[in-house]
Amino acid sequence: MAARAPDRRKQLARIHILKGQLGMDRDQYEAVLWTVARAHSSADLDAHGRGEVIQHMERRARDLGITATKKRKVRDRVGDDRAPMIGKVLKLLGEERGEEYALGMLRQMYGNAAPARLEWASRDQLRALISALVVDARRKAEREARS
């Protein structure tokens, strides 16, 4: 019995990771559990039920084009305090410019102190980047108005 506990924990973790990747709220998650395995909670699932739920959720993720993300350490994730700022940076970048453009700006502004990834930027760095992007957007709008 003790040999099965790690498998169970891994399967439950996989279910919850897929739940997050699919962006499910509690009601949607419980509906999937009930529809697929007739359980109210993932803790109620047996090995077969866990396998069925994982298979269903992976199929749904594949249908939606959601790919598995690399495992990241907690310290690498964007904190709640910086998430809105990252969102604003991405919105200001628009579709024509990618995340690499923002990283290039950070490298230009901070040199060796620039973060390797956008989500690693500090609040102060993100604030400065947002200001620079707003100025850039204003200049772009002025150029288009003159044309």
N, CA, C and O of each residue as an XYZ file, in Angstrom:
588
protein
N       0.827     -1.202      0.000
C       0.000      0.000      0.000
C       0.861      1.253      0.000
O       0.522      2.229     -0.669
N       1.979      1.247      0.742
C       2.834      2.427      0.828
C       3.489      2.741     -0.505
O       3.810      3.899     -0.770
N       3.695      1.735     -1.354
C       4.323      1.956     -2.652
C       3.394      2.716     -3.587
O       3.866      3.371     -4.516
N       2.089      2.646     -3.364
C       1.135      3.317     -4.242
C       0.929      4.789     -3.886
O       0.453      5.556     -4.724
N       1.267      5.192     -2.690
C       1.034      6.568     -2.248
C       1.759      7.598     -3.118
O       1.154      8.610     -3.470
N       3.029      7.385     -3.481
C       3.673      8.378     -4.345
C       2.995      8.492     -5.711
O       2.878      9.590     -6.256
N       2.543      7.349     -6.271
C       1.834      7.393     -7.550
C       0.549      8.194     -7.416
O       0.211      8.988     -8.294
N      -0.157      7.988     -6.334
C      -1.408      8.709     -6.099
C      -1.150     10.206     -6.004
O      -1.867     11.007     -6.603
N      -0.131     10.576     -5.254
C       0.197     12.003     -5.115
C       0.585     12.603     -6.461
O       0.188     13.722     -6.785
N       1.360     11.860     -7.244
C       1.756     12.355     -8.567
C       0.540     12.539     -9.466
O       0.438     13.531    -10.188
N      -0.378     11.582     -9.420
C      -1.572     11.686    -10.249
C      -2.455     12.851     -9.803
O      -2.977     13.590    -10.638
N      -2.621     13.015     -8.502
C      -3.420     14.139     -8.004
C      -2.767     15.468     -8.372
O      -3.451     16.424     -8.736
N      -1.445     15.521     -8.276
C      -0.736     16.746     -8.673
C      -0.948     17.017    -10.151
O      -1.164     18.163    -10.545
N      -0.891     15.975    -10.978
C      -1.096     16.132    -12.426
C      -2.496     16.656    -12.711
O      -2.673     17.524    -13.567
N      -3.488     16.136    -12.003
C      -4.866     16.611    -12.181
C      -4.960     18.097    -11.868
O      -5.596     18.847    -12.609
N      -4.338     18.527    -10.785
C      -4.427     19.932    -10.392
C      -3.612     20.836    -11.321
O      -3.992     21.984    -11.551
N      -2.511     20.337    -11.852
C      -1.744     21.103    -12.842
C      -2.585     21.302    -14.097
O      -2.651     22.408    -14.634
N      -3.225     20.239    -14.563
C      -4.081     20.336    -15.746
C      -5.261     21.273    -15.493
O      -5.665     22.023    -16.381
N      -5.805     21.225    -14.289
C      -6.897     22.134    -13.931
C      -6.452     23.582    -14.096
O      -7.187     24.409    -14.635
N      -5.238     23.883    -13.625
C      -4.718     25.245    -13.754
C      -4.440     25.615    -15.200
O      -4.744     26.733    -15.616
N      -3.864     24.695    -15.980
C      -3.564     24.979    -17.376
C      -4.836     25.214    -18.181
O      -4.850     26.031    -19.102
N      -5.896     24.503    -17.838
C      -7.169     24.671    -18.536
C      -7.955     25.873    -18.024
O      -8.973     26.243    -18.610
N      -7.494     26.480    -16.940
C      -8.157     27.660    -16.392
C      -9.530     27.354    -15.815
O     -10.443     28.176    -15.896
N      -9.673     26.188    -15.241
C     -10.974     25.786    -14.694
C     -11.238     26.440    -13.353
O     -10.346     26.540    -12.510
N     -12.475     26.887    -13.162
C     -12.858     27.325    -11.829
C     -13.367     26.104    -11.062
O     -13.404     25.003    -11.611
N     -13.748     26.283     -9.828
C     -14.130     25.160     -8.968
C     -15.329     24.390     -9.530
O     -15.341     23.159     -9.523
N     -16.333     25.121    -10.017
C     -17.536     24.462    -10.529
C     -17.230     23.622    -11.769
O     -17.718     22.499    -11.898
N     -16.434     24.161    -12.668
C     -16.062     23.417    -13.877
C     -15.270     22.162    -13.501
O     -15.498     21.084    -14.050
N     -14.353     22.315    -12.574
C     -13.516     21.202    -12.134
C     -14.369     20.093    -11.523
O     -14.196     18.917    -11.843
N     -15.284     20.477    -10.649
C     -16.146     19.482    -10.021
C     -17.065     18.817    -11.035
O     -17.374     17.632    -10.911
N     -17.505     19.581    -12.048
C     -18.342     19.002    -13.096
C     -17.574     17.949    -13.888
O     -18.124     16.901    -14.226
N     -16.304     18.226    -14.184
C     -15.480     17.246    -14.893
C     -15.294     15.998    -14.042
O     -15.423     14.880    -14.541
N     -14.992     16.180    -12.767
C     -14.810     15.024    -11.877
C     -16.082     14.167    -11.838
O     -16.016     12.939    -11.881
N     -17.231     14.830    -11.755
C     -18.481     14.085    -11.653
C     -18.813     13.398    -12.981
O     -19.231     12.240    -12.997
N     -18.626     14.110    -14.085
C     -18.960     13.554    -15.392
C     -18.068     12.372    -15.752
O     -18.546     11.353    -16.250
N     -16.783     12.513    -15.501
C     -15.821     11.490    -15.908
C     -15.759     10.326    -14.931
O     -15.713      9.168    -15.347
N     -15.758     10.624    -13.620
C     -15.502      9.555    -12.650
C     -16.539      9.446    -11.538
O     -16.364      8.655    -10.611
N     -17.613     10.225    -11.613
C     -18.656     10.197    -10.593
C     -18.089     10.401     -9.190
O     -18.410      9.665     -8.257
N     -17.234     11.424     -9.067
C     -16.639     11.758     -7.772
C     -16.817     13.253     -7.535
O     -16.836     14.045     -8.478
N     -16.944     13.624     -6.279
C     -17.094     15.034     -5.925
C     -15.751     15.709     -5.707
O     -15.650     16.934     -5.787
N     -14.723     14.926     -5.433
C     -13.402     15.460     -5.135
C     -12.350     14.520     -5.712
O     -12.591     13.321     -5.853
N     -11.199     15.059     -6.041
C     -10.127     14.198     -6.556
C      -9.644     13.226     -5.481
O      -9.103     12.166     -5.800
N      -9.835     13.578     -4.221
C      -9.447     12.680     -3.131
C     -10.306     11.414     -3.130
O      -9.880     10.379     -2.617
N     -11.506     11.489     -3.697
C     -12.416     10.343     -3.741
C     -12.099      9.381     -4.884
O     -12.672      8.294     -4.949
N     -11.201      9.763     -5.779
C     -10.923      8.949     -6.963
C     -10.037      7.749     -6.643
O      -9.097      7.846     -5.853
N     -10.350      6.622     -7.265
C      -9.450      5.476     -7.185
C      -8.445      5.597     -8.334
O      -8.494      6.561     -9.098
N      -7.542      4.634     -8.460
C      -6.487      4.709     -9.474
C      -7.080      4.803    -10.881
O      -6.601      5.581    -11.706
N      -8.116      4.014    -11.153
C      -8.746      4.044    -12.472
C      -9.387      5.410    -12.739
O      -9.245      5.971    -13.825
N     -10.085      5.927    -11.744
C     -10.736      7.228    -11.890
C      -9.735      8.347    -12.118
O      -9.961      9.235    -12.940
N      -8.626      8.302    -11.387
C      -7.587      9.323    -11.589
C      -7.038      9.254    -13.014
O      -6.823     10.280    -13.660
N      -6.816      8.034    -13.488
C      -6.323      7.863    -14.855
C      -7.308      8.390    -15.882
O      -6.909      9.035    -16.851
N      -8.592      8.122    -15.680
C      -9.623      8.599    -16.603
C      -9.695     10.129    -16.614
O      -9.802     10.744    -17.675
N      -9.635     10.735    -15.429
C      -9.702     12.202    -15.340
C      -8.474     12.818    -16.007
O      -8.602     13.791    -16.750
N      -7.301     12.274    -15.754
C      -6.080     12.793    -16.379
C      -6.176     12.673    -17.889
O      -5.854     13.613    -18.616
N      -6.619     11.514    -18.360
C      -6.741     11.307    -19.802
C      -7.734     12.295    -20.413
O      -7.467     12.863    -21.472
N      -8.870     12.503    -19.760
C      -9.878     13.442    -20.250
C      -9.322     14.867    -20.301
O      -9.486     15.567    -21.301
N      -8.668     15.288    -19.227
C      -8.156     16.661    -19.154
C      -7.007     16.873    -20.145
O      -6.901     17.946    -20.739
N      -6.156     15.877    -20.329
C      -5.073     16.003    -21.310
C      -5.638     16.091    -22.721
O      -5.136     16.858    -23.542
N      -6.670     15.318    -23.006
C      -7.307     15.370    -24.318
C      -7.926     16.752    -24.545
O      -7.815     17.319    -25.631
N      -8.567     17.275    -23.526
C      -9.186     18.610    -23.613
C      -8.109     19.682    -23.832
O      -8.297     20.596    -24.635
N      -6.996     19.567    -23.126
C      -5.897     20.529    -23.289
C      -5.337     20.451    -24.708
O      -5.055     21.477    -25.326
N      -5.178     19.229    -25.218
C      -4.669     19.058    -26.574
C      -5.631     19.674    -27.592
O      -5.195     20.320    -28.544
N      -6.940     19.476    -27.394
C      -7.945     20.040    -28.292
C      -7.901     21.565    -28.301
O      -8.145     22.195    -29.330
N      -7.590     22.151    -27.150
C      -7.519     23.608    -27.032
C      -6.153     24.164    -27.436
O      -5.959     25.379    -27.480
N      -5.213     23.273    -27.729
C      -3.879     23.715    -28.125
C      -3.004     24.118    -26.962
O      -2.036     24.856    -27.142
N      -3.323     23.650    -25.781
C      -2.528     23.963    -24.601
C      -1.455     22.904    -24.468
O      -1.750     21.711    -24.391
N      -0.215     23.344    -24.443
C       0.888     22.403    -24.313
C       1.388     22.412    -22.880
O       1.173     23.370    -22.138
N       2.045     21.353    -22.508
C       2.596     21.250    -21.153
C       3.674     22.306    -20.985
O       4.499     22.521    -21.874
N       3.656     22.947    -19.861
C       4.676     23.948    -19.581
C       5.812     23.308    -18.817
O       5.635     22.302    -18.131
N       6.992     23.911    -18.947
C       8.131     23.411    -18.193
C       7.873     23.648    -16.711
O       7.237     24.629    -16.326
N       8.375     22.736    -15.890
C       8.265     22.932    -14.456
C       9.145     24.102    -14.070
O      10.298     24.193    -14.491
N       8.597     24.990    -13.269
C       9.349     26.144    -12.830
C       9.329     26.195    -11.319
O       8.341     25.822    -10.685
N      10.409     26.651    -10.756
C      10.486     26.786     -9.306
C       9.613     27.948     -8.877
O       9.336     28.855     -9.662
N       9.187     27.913     -7.643
C       8.291     28.933     -7.129
C       8.922     30.319     -7.252
O       8.225     31.286     -7.562
N      10.228     30.429     -7.015
C      10.860     31.746     -7.057
C      10.888     32.337     -8.462
O      11.091     33.541     -8.619
N      10.684     31.496     -9.501
C      10.703     31.971    -10.877
C       9.347     32.455    -11.357
O       9.250     33.076    -12.415
N       8.313     32.183    -10.602
C       6.977     32.585    -11.025
C       6.768     34.065    -10.749
O       7.400     34.642     -9.864
N       5.889     34.659    -11.504
C       5.564     36.071    -11.303
C       4.732     36.192    -10.047
O       3.739     35.483     -9.882
N       5.130     37.083     -9.164
C       4.369     37.316     -7.946
C       3.096     38.072     -8.250
O       2.987     38.740     -9.279
N       2.139     37.965     -7.355
C       0.863     38.637     -7.542
C       1.028     40.145     -7.680
O       0.239     40.795     -8.365
N       2.045     40.702     -7.035
C       2.238     42.142     -7.094
C       2.752     42.600     -8.458
O       2.568     43.761     -8.825
N       3.391     41.712     -9.209
C       3.949     42.092    -10.505
C       3.113     41.619    -11.687
O       3.328     42.076    -12.809
N       2.174     40.721    -11.462
C       1.369     40.172    -12.557
C       0.633     41.249    -13.356
O       0.641     41.186    -14.585
N      -0.005     42.238    -12.713
C      -0.666     43.279    -13.501
C       0.330     44.105    -14.326
O       0.013     44.548    -15.430
N       1.517     44.303    -13.787
C       2.522     45.073    -14.518
C       3.005     44.311    -15.746
O       3.189     44.899    -16.812
N       3.209     43.007    -15.600
C       3.602     42.177    -16.741
C       2.507     42.230    -17.796
O       2.794     42.335    -18.988
N       1.250     42.158    -17.361
C       0.121     42.243    -18.294
C       0.111     43.556    -19.058
O      -0.156     43.584    -20.259
N       0.403     44.634    -18.359
C       0.432     45.940    -19.025
C       1.571     46.010    -20.034
O       1.401     46.551    -21.126
N       2.734     45.463    -19.673
C       3.870     45.443    -20.605
C       3.481     44.681    -21.864
O       3.725     45.154    -22.973
N       2.878     43.508    -21.703
C       2.498     42.695    -22.854
C       1.442     43.397    -23.704
O       1.454     43.291    -24.930
N       0.533     44.109    -23.052
C      -0.485     44.848    -23.802
C       0.144     45.992    -24.580
O      -0.217     46.230    -25.733
N       1.085     46.706    -23.959
C       1.754     47.808    -24.648
C       2.613     47.321    -25.806
O       2.784     48.033    -26.796
N       3.156     46.110    -25.688
C       3.968     45.557    -26.767
C       3.123     45.274    -28.004
O       3.605     45.397    -29.130
N       1.889     44.902    -27.798
C       1.008     44.608    -28.920
C       1.395     43.312    -29.610
O       2.241     42.561    -29.126
N       0.768     43.066    -30.737
C       0.993     41.823    -31.466
C       2.265     41.852    -32.291
O       2.906     40.819    -32.482
N       2.636     43.029    -32.784
C       3.795     43.094    -33.683
C       5.129     42.940    -32.960
O       6.120     42.555    -33.579
N       5.172     43.227    -31.689
C       6.411     43.080    -30.918
C       6.225     41.982    -29.891
O       5.159     41.850    -29.289
N       7.249     41.213    -29.701
C       7.159     40.121    -28.738
C       7.860     40.450    -27.437
O       8.318     41.569    -27.206
N       7.925     39.448    -26.610
C       8.578     39.574    -25.313
C      10.064     39.911    -25.471
O      10.655     40.576    -24.620
N      10.657     39.441    -26.574
C      12.076     39.714    -26.833
C      12.337     41.216    -26.952
O      13.394     41.697    -26.545
N      11.386     41.947    -27.503
C      11.534     43.395    -27.635
C      11.650     44.041    -26.249
O      12.491     44.912    -26.025
N      10.792     43.599    -25.329
C      10.826     44.134    -23.965
C      12.139     43.765    -23.278
O      12.716     44.580    -22.559
N      12.607     42.545    -23.497
C      13.881     42.129    -22.903
C      15.033     42.951    -23.479
O      15.967     43.308    -22.762
N      14.962     43.248    -24.770
C      15.978     44.097    -25.396
C      15.991     45.495    -24.786
O      17.053     46.073    -24.556
N      14.805     46.027    -24.527
C      14.718     47.342    -23.888
C      15.310     47.295    -22.481
O      16.026     48.210    -22.073
N      15.012     46.236    -21.748
C      15.570     46.093    -20.399
C      17.093     45.989    -20.446
O      17.785     46.563    -19.605
N      17.612     45.256    -21.430
C      19.069     45.145    -21.566
C      19.675     46.504    -21.901
O      20.748     46.850    -21.406
N      18.989     47.267    -22.738
C      19.464     48.604    -23.100
C      19.455     49.523    -21.874
O      20.355     50.344    -21.698
N      18.439     49.377    -21.040
C      18.284     50.255    -19.882
C      19.185     49.852    -18.714
O      19.726     50.712    -18.020
N      19.348     48.531    -18.496
C      20.028     48.066    -17.288
C      21.334     47.313    -17.534
O      22.013     46.943    -16.577
N      21.692     47.085    -18.764
C      22.950     46.407    -19.068
C      23.012     45.023    -18.445
O      22.093     44.221    -18.614
N      24.094     44.739    -17.722
C      24.286     43.426    -17.111
C      23.295     43.140    -15.987
O      23.098     41.984    -15.613
N      22.678     44.175    -15.453
C      21.715     43.984    -14.364
C      20.319     43.634    -14.884
O      19.400     43.422    -14.093
N      20.155     43.574    -16.200
C      18.847     43.254    -16.777
C      18.523     41.778    -16.538
O      19.411     40.927    -16.589
N      17.249     41.481    -16.277
C      16.871     40.076    -16.068
C      16.897     39.293    -17.380
O      16.741     39.862    -18.461
N      17.096     37.992    -17.269
C      17.131     37.132    -18.449
C      15.718     36.849    -18.968
O      15.537     36.539    -20.146
N      14.727     36.954    -18.094
C      13.344     36.717    -18.496
C      12.487     37.853    -17.969
O      12.791     38.441    -16.931
N      11.423     38.157    -18.680
C      10.557     39.266    -18.303
C       9.954     39.063    -16.917
O       9.833     40.020    -16.151
N       9.577     37.844    -16.587
C       8.941     37.608    -15.288
C       9.911     37.724    -14.117
O       9.486     37.710    -12.962
N      11.194     37.837    -14.397
C      12.186     38.002    -13.337
C      12.466     39.479    -13.051
O      13.216     39.794    -12.127
N      11.888     40.364    -13.810
C      12.132     41.797    -13.620
C      11.530     42.257    -12.293
O      10.475     41.782    -11.874
N      12.215     43.180    -11.652
C      11.709     43.731    -10.394
C      10.589     44.728    -10.680
O      10.354     45.112    -11.826
N       9.916     45.131     -9.629
C       8.837     46.117     -9.794
C       9.376     47.416    -10.385
O       8.746     48.014    -11.257
N      10.541     47.849     -9.908
C      11.122     49.093    -10.416
C      11.491     48.974    -11.891
O      11.275     49.906    -12.666
N      12.048     47.827    -12.279
C      12.397     47.620    -13.679
C      11.148     47.597    -14.552
O      11.144     48.154    -15.649
N      10.083     46.951    -14.064
C       8.838     46.909    -14.828
C       8.216     48.297    -14.947
O       7.675     48.650    -15.995
N       8.294     49.086    -13.868
C       7.766     50.443    -13.900
C       8.487     51.274    -14.958
O       7.856     51.994    -15.731
N       9.827     51.166    -14.984
C      10.611     51.907    -15.963
C      10.313     51.424    -17.384
O      10.249     52.232    -18.310
N      10.134     50.127    -17.560
C       9.820     49.567    -18.872
C       8.459     50.048    -19.352
O       8.305     50.391    -20.524
N       7.475     50.078    -18.472
C       6.145     50.572    -18.837
C       6.229     52.026    -19.260
O       5.619     52.416    -20.257
N       6.976     52.838    -18.518
C       7.137     54.247    -18.882
C       7.771     54.386    -20.264
O       7.332     55.198    -21.079
N       8.799     53.595    -20.516
C       9.470     53.658    -21.816
C       8.538     53.211    -22.940
O       8.553     53.792    -24.025
N       7.742     52.201    -22.692
C       6.811     51.730    -23.720
C       5.702     52.739    -23.982
O       5.252     52.881    -25.119
N       5.257     53.440    -22.947
C       4.233     54.473    -23.123
C       4.798     55.614    -23.966
O       4.130     56.102    -24.877
N       6.028     56.041    -23.665
C       6.675     57.090    -24.461
C       6.824     56.631    -25.907
O       6.564     57.397    -26.835
N       7.242     55.385    -26.098
C       7.403     54.835    -27.436
C       6.070     54.819    -28.188
O       6.024     55.159    -29.370
N       4.982     54.425    -27.507
C       3.662     54.398    -28.136
C       3.206     55.803    -28.511
O       2.598     56.000    -29.563
N       3.499     56.785    -27.649
C       3.134     58.165    -27.935
C       3.887     58.670    -29.170
O       3.299     59.320    -30.034
N       5.189     58.370    -29.251
C       5.979     58.778    -30.419
C       5.480     58.117    -31.685
O       5.419     58.751    -32.739
N       5.127     56.860    -31.593
C       4.618     56.128    -32.751
C       3.314     56.747    -33.234
O       3.106     56.903    -34.437
N       2.431     57.102    -32.296
C       1.152     57.719    -32.653
C       1.366     59.083    -33.317
O       0.662     59.432    -34.265
N       2.333     59.846    -32.819
C       2.639     61.145    -33.416
C       3.164     60.987    -34.838
O       2.786     61.750    -35.727
N       4.046     59.989    -35.061
C       4.571     59.742    -36.407
C       3.458     59.373    -37.372
O       3.431     59.846    -38.509
N       2.540     58.528    -36.920
C       1.420     58.117    -37.771
C       0.484     59.267    -38.062
O      -0.093     59.329    -39.148
N       0.314     60.200    -37.101
C      -0.550     61.348    -37.307
C       0.027     62.299    -38.344
O      -0.717     62.930    -39.095
N       1.376     62.407    -38.389
C       2.030     63.271    -39.359
C       1.983     62.694    -40.769
O       2.027     63.432    -41.754
N       1.896     61.397    -40.855
C       1.927     60.739    -42.182
C       0.631     60.810    -42.906
O       0.518     60.303    -44.022
